[in-house]
Amino acid sequence: MKVAVIGAGLMGSAAARHLAKAGVDVTLIGPGEPENKRTHQGVHGSHYDEGRITRHNALKPFWVEVTKAAIARYPEVEAESGISFFTETGALMAGDDAWMGQVDAAALMHGVESHALGSDGLRETFPFFQFADGYSGAYERRGAGHISPRRLVAAQQKAAVRFGARRIEAEVESLSEGNVHFAADTHQFDQIIVAAGGWSDMVLGRARQLDVYARTVAFFEISATEATRLSKMPALVWQAPEDPYLLPPIRYPDGKIYVKLGGDPEDVRLDGPEAVGEWFRSGGNADVRDRLEDMIRELMPSLDIRAVTMDACVTSWTADRLPEIRRASEGLVICTGGNGAGAKCSDELGRRGAALVLEQIGEMV
């Protein structure tokens, strides 16, 4: 049984590891990170970054369930690959009573351990944050913080290859009844998983079903001294119209330390691969960057910012705002739609896609 996983990002790389570990003959197909995002004319990925929040708490029980399963396997993936990607800084969610009520209900359903903080507790524990009056919080001290999505993908792929997977760096052009067309050739597989993120509709050759939204993230460079002052800063999600998320100080490959903030004031849909490519090459929206700077200066007025930069990424959304993980035909599984929350739980989402293939293999034995 030959299986192809199309899409070498977070979900696809996870699916390949789970399949290879189960002894399946699996090939992971997808391009690597481009050398220059601003000029690259092919497929891009949103995981070319060093910071994504990871936490158990969420507004919806589904995301608590899948993230809890994924976080429990972080040590396994790190051990199998020898690549560390998780930093335990803790994570905080903060909002008004109604918003936090959703967090508390989902946490109770799945047994999440977190520390409740009232308004005074938030101020005392995290004096560098200034929240709106009436906000309370849920603080996870353990098993939460941030991951490097770039290193997580590398870890998944290294482990998959260790267990026998093949890795082919190529862009898939099309599919047809078990045939995968890439690199001017056609390759036959018994089962195919499409986990191509914002490019999934294109790979599948179907009419648009995913809403792919343009996202701008802002990076606030700080000094090593400032990073030391913020050594107790957790990853943060707080209630605001922009659905913002904030990463604590992280050192990036350029050697600089950044605090990263994301959260767009509106959803700008990108229709088609050309629009997605143009967006990645654009480097982001300066107006959104400026709005994000206003937000962080309001939240963290004492933050000593050296410089502000930005970058572009995308999020892929399904109609029901849950991942599309299903069998589309006897030989095809779809595993896509992170809905802005897929990085931290990608190992579990990929595992669920792989499970559909393993189930099919089991039925055929």
N, C-alpha and C positions, 0 to 999 in steps of 0.2 A: 504494500500500500504506500504510494508516493503522495505526499501532501505538500502543497505550496502555501506559504503564508505571504500574502502580498501586502507590503507596508512594514517598513523596518523602524517604526516608531515605538511608542510606549506599549500599546496594546499588542501589536504584531510581534514585537520581540518577546513579550511575555508569553504569548501563545506558542511561539516557536520553542521556548525553553520547556514549557510544560509538555509539549508533544515529544520533544527529543528525550526528555527525562523518562517518558513513558515507553521509549523504545521505538518510536515512529520514525520512518524515513521522511524527514522534513527538510524543506528548502525555504529559507527566508529571503525574500526578494524585495529590494527597495534601495534607493540611492543613499549614499552617505551624506554627511553635512557638507554643503558647498564651501569652497574656500572664500568666496566673496558673495555674501547675500545680496549686495546692492546690484550686482551685475548678473547673477545667476539666472538663467532662462528656463531651468527645469523645475522639478518638484522641490518644494520647500517643506520644512517641518517646524512645528512650534516648540519642539523639545530641545532646540539648540540654545540652551540657557542653563543657568546654575541654580535657579531658585524657584521652587514651587512649595506652597504650604502643604503640610501633611498633618492631619488631625483626625480623631474619631468623630468628634461632634459635627453635626450638620443640621440643617433645617428639615431635611427629609429622611425618614428611616432607611430608605434604600441605600443612600450614600454612607450612612453609618455602618450598615451591614457589610457592604463590599470593601470599605476602607479598613474596617476592623480585620477582615480576613487578609487583606494585602499587607497591612503593617505587621501582622504576626509573622509573615514570611520574609520581611526585609532581612533579618539575620541570615536566613537560608540563602537568599540570592547573593548577599555579600560574601558569604563563606564559599559558595560554589564558584564565584567569579574572582574573588580576591580584590574586588573593586568596592570601595565604600561610597555610598551615595546619600546616606541619611544622617542628619545632624539633629540631635535632640535638644532643642532650645525651649520646648514647650510651645503651646498654642492657646490663644485666647479668642473667644467669641464674645462680643459685647453689643448690647442693644436694649430697647425698652422692654417692658414686661411682656407684651404680646409676642414680640420677636423671640425673646429668650424662652418663652413658653414652648415654642416649637422645638427649640434646641433641647430643652429639658425633657420633653415628651419622647423625642427620638432617642436620647441618651438612656432614658429609663427602659425603653423597649429592648435595647441591646446591651445594657449593663456597662455603659461608658463611665469610667471613673474620672471625675473632674471636680475641681474646687469652685464652689459658688462664691462670687464676690459681689457685694452691693456697691453702691456708688462710692462710699467711703473706702471700701476695700480696694476698689480699682485705683483710686487716687494714691492710697498708701503703698500698694504693691507695685504699681507702675507709674511713678510720678512724672515720667517723660511723656505720658499720654494725657490729653485733655478731651474727655468725652462729653457729649451733651448731657444736660441735667436729666437725672432719672434713669440713666443707663446702668445696667448691672452686667455681670460677666460670668462665663464658665471657663475656667483655666485648667488645661490639661498639662500637668507637669511632666508626665512620663509618656513615652511612646508617641510623641508629637513634636513638631518643629518644622523642618524643611528638608526637601530632597533636591538633589541635582538631577533634573530629568535627563540631561545629557549623559551623566554617569550611570544613571539607572538603565538607560537603553544600552549603554556599553556593557554593563554587568549582565543584563539579560542575554545579550548576544554572545558574550564570551562563554557564559554557562551553557547556552544552547549548543554552541560549537563543541564544547567539551563533551557534551552528551551525544554528539554525532550529527548535529544539524549542519547543513551547508548554508553558507551566507553568500549571496550573489548581489553585488552592488550594481543595480540596473533599474531603469524606469520601465514599468510594465505599460505596454501600449494598449493592449486589449485582451479580453477573455472570450472564449467561445467553446462551450461544452467540454470543459476539462483542458482545453488548450490555453496556454499562457504565452502571449506574444511579447517578446522583448529582445533587445540587442539583435534586431534583424533576423530573428529565428523564432521557431515555435517549439514549445516544450509541453509534454503531456503529463498531467497529474490526475490521480484518482480522486483527490479531495483538494479543495481550494478554500482558504480563509482570506477574505478581503478585510483588511484592517488598515485602511489607507487614510484615516482621518478625514480632513477636508477635501481630499481628492477621491474619496470612495465612490461618489456618484459617477465621476469620470471613468474610473477603472471598471466599474460595473456596467458602464454604457447605458445607464438608466436616466430618466428624467429626474430633475432635482427633487430630492427628498430630504436632504440635509440643509439646514440653514447655516451657512458659513458666515460668521460675523468677523469684521475687522476689529482688532484689538490693539490698543497702544499701551505700552508699559513705560513707566518713567524710572530712571535710575538716578539716585541722588548720591553723588560721591562724597564720602566722608573720610576723615583722617583716622589713623590707627588709634590715636588718643580718644577720638569721639567713639570709635567702635568699642573701646574698653569701657567707656562710660555707659554704653548701651549693652553691656555684656549680659544683662538680665532681661533683655528685650525678647519677648516671644513673637512667633508668627501671629498675625492678627487678621481676623475678619470682623468687621463691624457693620452695624445697620446704617445704611445710607443709600440714597437713590442710585448711586453708581455701582452698587454691589462691590465695594472696594476690598482689596486684600493687600496686606503689607508684609514684607519679609524683613527680618532683622539683618544686621550687617553681614554681608557675604563677600569674600574675596573672589574676584572673577579672574579669568585667564589672563587679562591684561595687567594683573598685579594690583589693581585698584580695589578698594572696598566700597560697596554700594548698598544702600537701602533701596529696595525696589517696591514700587506701588503700581498696582493695576486697578482699573475700574473705569469703564467707558460710560459717558452720560447718555448715549443712545446706541442702539443696535444698527450698524450699517452692514447690510447684507452684501456679500460678494457673489455675483452670479457667474459661475463658470471658472475654469482653471486659469484663463488669461487674467481675469480680474484678481484672482487670488495671488498669482505670481506678481502682478503689478503692485499689489498691496505690500507684499513682503519686500519688494525692491524699494518701495517708497521710504521705508524706515519708520513709518508711523505718522500720526497726526499731531502737528505742533499745537493746535488748540487744545486737544485732549491733554497733551503733556503739560501745558500751562495750567489747565484745570487741576491736574493731579498735583502740581507743585503747590497750588493754593490749598488743596486739601491737606497735604502733609504739613504745611506750615501752620495750618489751623489745629491739626491733631497734635503735632510735635513742635510747638513754637520755639523750643530751645535747641532744635536740631541745627548743628553747624554744617551747612551744606557748602561744599567746595565748588561743585559743578553739577549741572543737570543735563542728562541725555535721555534718549528714548529709543525704542525699537518697536517693530511691528510683529504681531503674531495673529493667529486666528483661533476661534473656537467653533466647534461643529455641534449643532443642536438638532435633535430629533423632534418630531411633532409632540410627543408626550413627555419630552424632557428627561427621558431615561435612555440608556444605551440601547442601540439596535444590535442585539446579539441573538441571532436566529439562523435556522437553516432555511435558505432560500430555495434550494433544490437538492436532489440526491447527492450532488457533488459539490455544492457551494454553501459556505457558511459566511455570514456577514457579522463583523465584530467592529462596530464603529459608533461614533457619537458620544464623546466624552462630556458634552453639555457643560463645559467650563469647570468640571470637577474630576476629570478622568486621570490626571497624572498620578495623584497619590494612591489611587486604587487600581491602577492599570494592571498590576499583576493579577488581581482577582478577575478583572474584566477579560483579560487575555486567557486566563485559565478557563473561564466559562465558555469562551469561543472554542478553545481546544477541547473541552469536554464534549461538545457536540460532535466533533470529529471522532473522538475516542468512542463515543456511544455508537456511532455509525460503524466503526471498525468492529466493535464488539458484536453488533447484530449480524455482521457478515461472516464472522468466524463460525 
